[in-house]
Amino acid sequence: MKLRALVLAISLVVTSVLTANADERVPKVAVAYDIGFLGDNSFNDAVNIALTQAKKKYNLVEPFVREVPTNGTAVDRLTRLRFLAKSGYTLIIAVGPGYRETVRRVSMEYTETQFALINDRVLGQLNISNIAFNEAQGAYLAGVVAAAQSRRKVVGFIGSEPELLASFKSGVRSVSSKVKVVNIPFPDEISALKLALNKVDVGYSTWDGDSTVLTTVLDDFAKKVTLILETPDQYFARLPGAQSVVLATINKSMQKPIDELVEAALSDQSLIDVLDESAGIYGREYSVKNSGISVRLSTQATRTTRSQLAKAIAQLKKNSN
């Protein structure tokens, strides 16, 4: 009788230990890159550089960190994210809004897995961290740079986003009420773009579909117009051949978002600040204040431009407190 009781007690202990071990989740991080994989000179490369730094900082090696490509089809995206979730990765970082629908579906299938969607703020679910950027601040700073640098006192906004146009105009006005802003809708006919570029000497382009705006300036306005571009949104912004006409780049930094995502995952936590309470959207917004948005000036920038930019950045940080 005593022997049976002893065997039963040992069995219960072993069972409880095995159950506890089964319940314990080993933190593992996966990154699903967008079309183009590494070498895209855009978000894939920016995330990879940040992840490489995080690997060193937190001593991450395979299989506790994994990186996968995609061919861009809905089936491939879905297959890869399901595989990663099924393989026990506790944080799956998807690069770019192209994964939006896939993340929405797989996050509902694997509710205990945390997902992060880079450069998006649409999906409303607690196990999705939307990693968003304050693009309005970037547009505002672009306006400051354009107004301070312009000699003709006429600058252009090249794009199709009313909110960013408004922020750009606000940045221009903060420098001088005498500087005129020309709205140059794009994508549009090249002839219309050229006609509008004849009126300005600095243009801020938010168009990231292709390099048309850049090549047009390089070919026809190389000594007349300089551009303010965006990285890593615009893969062409830092190409060597572009630098002669690039006055500045508005940068979305991936280093802090990736670092904070990995750090949280290793502590079995998540980045779930409230981004939109009514829509139930969580994640984290990166801005000038938390080093998510920055400006890189070329050597063409004048001392006045640098001074005005520094003042504007300081003011944005102060207003964020």
Buried (B, 14 or more C-beta within 10 A) or exposed (E): EEEEEEEEEEEEEEEEEEEEEEEEEEBBBBBBBBBBBEEBBBBBBBBBBBBEBBBEEBEBEEEBBBBBBBEEEEEBBBEBBBBBBEEEBBBBBBBBBBBBEBBBBBBEEBEEBBBBBBBBBBBBBEBBBBBBBBBBBBBBBBBBBBBBBBEEEBBBBBBBBEEBBBBBBBBBBBBEEEBBBBBBBBBBEBEEBBEBBEBBBBBBBBBBEEBBBBBBBBEBBEEEBBBBBBBBBBBBBBEEEBEEBBBBBBBBBBBBBBBBBBBBBBEEEBBBEEBBEEEEBBBBBBBBBBEBBBBBBBEBBEEEBBEBBEBBBEBBEEEEE
